[in-house]
Amino acid sequence: MYLLATAPCVLLSLGLNLVLVRANPIVQRQRTSQQCGQGGPYFDPRDNGGSMLDASAGLGEPLNVIISGQSSPNVLDATGKFLNYANAIGFLCLGFHIGNPQQANLGDGRGWVNQTAVVRQDYGNSVFGTCEESVIGGNHFRIYQQQGSCALFLAVSIEEKASTNHRIEPNGYDAGRDALVAGAIGKREFDGVKYTTTAQTLEGLLPVGSQGIDQDIAIDGRVVLLTVTVHD
């Protein structure tokens, strides 16, 4: 049964990364390094009619990690070089997911837009590890990029195995955020690229509790801001 479940992943891995990059319009790379982060690391989506919850089955998943728009430009290349950073911190993107894409409104004037990608825990295998996560569950996140700041807003959560329809684990939003941050801070390297990541905890961007949260899972209301620098 495991082989049957993972066989499509093997086939998808041969080409879907290229499909993902080509399918997203080049506007995803819309800002130069001079423009990104000029007004700060991000701006609060709520100030312009947006939300810190994405849209999921009428409720929302918290956007609980932000990659600062003052990070190195390569890290902010959401459909390209960011994926190398994802590999460096233990995640992999094969460019596919089950179900419809979720949307977020980051208050940047575009309204509700689809996620850029879903990125899954790689279990130490940077080629096919995401297939294992799809079967047995684990950490994963959705990416949304905010125009203007170029910040990447991530909806991070730990999901259960496929046989439970990938429900979010109890405390899966906070635990997923914390696991991603723990794996990211400090120095990391992948494919010859070296990264240094620092973290800052933000209060007040998300509600505390379960109201409005998908699957009625309570959250602590904290968002972690990561600033990622590429270095020699």
Secondary structure, 3 states (H helix, E strand, C coil): CHHHHHHHHHHHHCCHHHHHHHHCCHHHHCCCCCCCCCCCCCCCHHHHCCCCECEECCEECECCEEECCCCCHHHHCCCCCHHHHHHHCCEECCCCCCCCCCEECCCCCCCCEECCEEEEECCCCCCCHHHHHHHHCEEEEEEEECCCCCCEEEEEEEECCHHHCCCECCCHHHHHHHHHHHHHCEEEEECCEEEEEEEEEECCCCCCECCCEHHHCCECCCEEEEEEEEEC
